[in-house]
Amino acid sequence: MKKKFLVTMVAVTMLSSLFAACSNQANEPSGSAAPTSNSTEGTDPEAKKDPVTLNIRFFGNENGHYRDVDPAFREFEKRTQDTLNTKLNVVWTPTADYGTKHQLWMTSGEDVDLFVPWELAKFAKDGVLADLSEYFNNPKYPGLQKAFSEEYINDNKLFGKTYAIPITNSFMDMEGVWYRKDLLTKYGMDEISSYDDLYNFLEKVKENEKDMIPFGNYGNTAFFKLFTDINAQQLEGKVFPFTGQGNPKRNFVYVQIADDGKSVAGVAAYGDPASEWANFHPEYGLKYLMNQFNQAKRFNPFIPADTLTNTTGTGKQAAAGYATVGGFKGEEAKQKALNPNAEIGFWPIFKNNQEMTPGTQSTDGKAWNFVAIPASSKKIDRTMEFLDWLFSSQENNDLFTYGIEGENWEAVGENQWKTPDGVDPAKNYSFPGYQLTWNPTLSRIPAGLPEQVQQYTEYQYKPDTYQKHVLAGFTFDPEPVKNEIAKCNTVMDKYLPFLLSGFGEVEDNLAKMNKDLKDSGVEKIKEELKNQINAFLAQK
């Protein structure tokens, strides 16, 4: 989720290539654990191959992350039985267990051919992942070449190599607030276009709808990214948050890049005194941080009392909450299931998104998600042939993303889709495309979106929406301070829910957090971060 401020024609041209073309490499079936020179000979799509079974590992819980997916997998096998002759053995691991288990698979050399790597940088550094570089920018793999531009692949390399395949459909999912538009109409209020408008709406709900919660919690951090503007922060201010993990990111260090973009001008942690923020952009340093937490304090009366424990014990409906534009249809369906008369609106929280201004969405070109192949796999070429097929056409990609056409989904126009009439979405095929199928060149949008929401959705798929920020290409290596980061993340778990939900006194919570961060080694992290960024900028 990123942002842009003024974009040059050069940047537009560069980013157009990112969304449009890509290259690929050949795939000759091989029993080797890594691609060999034979892999550049390509694959005859009409030649039937020896049978193979690919062992694939995804994360998620049935009816939560996925549902009724096997028919699509079997359909793939049927369609390709005379060519790829590949069967898929897909194993799903509950999210709570996936992190630990996927580390064990890698250390034990378990027979896995494709998986989602949560420890991407560490796995790459430790030699756990196969280097897939030669499969990309290679015309022998037309599917991969079409879907993954050279720039897209380069932006997502680790240590100069392609250890994982980037999976994303755009470089943001516009963030904002969903709200009960029917209630807004009931109170005679105008469309929400500011935080003051939102506050006034929530206040009306609190006064008049005693059986509702004005603003629903997002886990145990009610306001998530509200009261921030990440895109302006990075592009206008050259200020970047770092070292966070999880969702939401538990960032606790801010870095200011000098105006000339050649060095670090300042580094500060949550709760540091004003003197540590002196070299920061006045709008995107300490003032920005304090506004986020003070606004959360202001809006606190509108959230569930049990937000910090995330028990949602009230059982009451909410009148508004955090959402992304990509999740609009799902939220709309959820609210209509609770109240058939509900009408849902959406307000983007970042200024550039509200205005849909070209060149104002900050990005580093990095994907949100990745799939990888273990270096120990004996079926690397065959796995890449499967991926080449998956990304070779909209039809092939649709099969895994939406299920069987006519049964699970229907095409609308050239780039939209809908659930067939009479099919219950709550029981229909559901596949987490972010683990395998998403790609900027193969995206559809839901049919039937409100006109404004459709415009927002189309905006985030336009190449000229984006601008690369000054730290594009930089990846922080946490290894030298991994112990300190682990300790600081524990501190963040303790205090961040209070700050992002507006409980307690902001200054008191920050002061306590700062002491615990310092005791956990945050100064060492700040110095390491500064040194790595300066080294990157010096060679840029």
Phi, psi and omega in degrees: 000109192218180193208165189219151177243270175254130184250139177271164178297330178296316180294322179298314180299317181297316182285336176297321179294330181295322182273345191255302192239159178199163184237171199208169184226164192283165183216098173263129180307133184211147177269001183288158180280350179216156180302140177247179180298336179295339185293344181277001181277347175084177183232128175281113184296342181268350183273127179283130183265169173295148181296144177212150174242125178264128178266112187244138181238121173242166177248152176141166180247138181299139184069002173247300180262334182210161180200132170052049186270339187301321179303325179290321178296317180292327178294320176301314181298321179295315183294332187247015185295335180264004179231278181293326178052049187241131173256150182247123173252093185262123179245130179256134178243130179308143185305321182297335183257346191297316183304310181292316185293322184288337172291320179294321179300318184288320182285333182269352182070029180300151184287085179236134183250340180202133181203169178264115184271110176283331180259057191300305183297318181293316179299318180296317182294325183275001179078018182282331187258145176288140174280115185259014187306317187287351177276347182252160186054042184224113184296350177286348175242079187298327179295312179291324181296322181289321189270339185236100180294160179300320179294318179300315179295315181299320180295339185247018175285154174239125180054035175082005182228163179264090180270350180207155183263123182290133181237104174202154179255340171204175183259019167198160165234102191315127186260145182186205183235127169271150180208157180283097183295329179295326177288323177302316178295319180303322181271002179068032184259153177284168177306146177286124179222010178200167177293329176295319176300316180297316180300313182297322178295313181296326178294320177297319178297315181299322182284325192248339184246081187294341180264013181235154169264128182300312184227118183286150181281153175251092188063228178254018177231088195306318190259359170044250183260009177298153178070018175237168172213084188300323184292311177296323179302316184278319186274317177279315187268343186054040178246134186227130173277146185220166168074006179283155174229163175082185181224108009286159179298133179267056180294140179221003176232133175252142178236129175258123175270139180300157182303325181279357177071018187252353182198170176275126180265339180192151176222130180215150178250161177308130176087354177298150179296162183304330181298330179286342181259005189300327183269007181274155172306131187301333182269345189235016176253242184295320180300318179298313182296314182293324178299319180301312185283325179290324176294321177299321177297318180297319184273355185306324181298348185262000185254164179299143181295336183262022183305316185297331178264348177054042179268344181042048185284349183290326182072009182273151174287152177259154178261350180194168178178172178290144177202164169248158181295329177292339179261009185299312183298321179294318178293321178299314180297320180297314182291323179290331175293328178281325181210105184303339181270000182291137173238132189250136173246168181221131178237117178291141185266346179261139187301315183296330177288323177300319183269349183051047183280130176297148172071023184236010179258114184288136178209155169249006179077003182274142176287162177279329188222163183215153165239152184216166178240128178297144178298338181280350182296140177264004185232039183298313181299317181292324177295318179292329175295320176299314180293324177299318177298315184300322183260009185277342180202158176298320181299313181295316181295321180300324182303316181278326184287317187243348181100203185275124183296137182093332177257310183260337183200164176225142176283143175232116184064210183270332188222022179238166179212159176211162173281133181301149177303137178088353179265127181281114180302331182287347179240000186277167176311137176212123181230134180282088184303335179294349177263353183205313199257342186299140177199142182300336183267356187228052185249143170240158175242152181297141174282156174081015176289148170305149187306316182295318180294323177297320178296319176300316182297315180295326179301319185282353175261357181277129179302325184280004173289334194257153171220135178283133180276175189294337180259013175302130182101346180270133173232120180288129176266106185280352188306316182297339182230031185297324180293318179295320179296319179300318179293318180292325177296326175295320176298316181297320178301330182283318190256329188299321178302322178297314184290319183278353177246355174079025177267142179077182180270130185302309183298318180296314180297319179294321180296316179294317178300315182299318178298316180292324177297316179296319177295337182267358175100026183295330180295324177294320178297315180301317181292319179295317179298314179300314181296316181294319180292318178299320179295320178295313182293329181293328182262359184290000000 
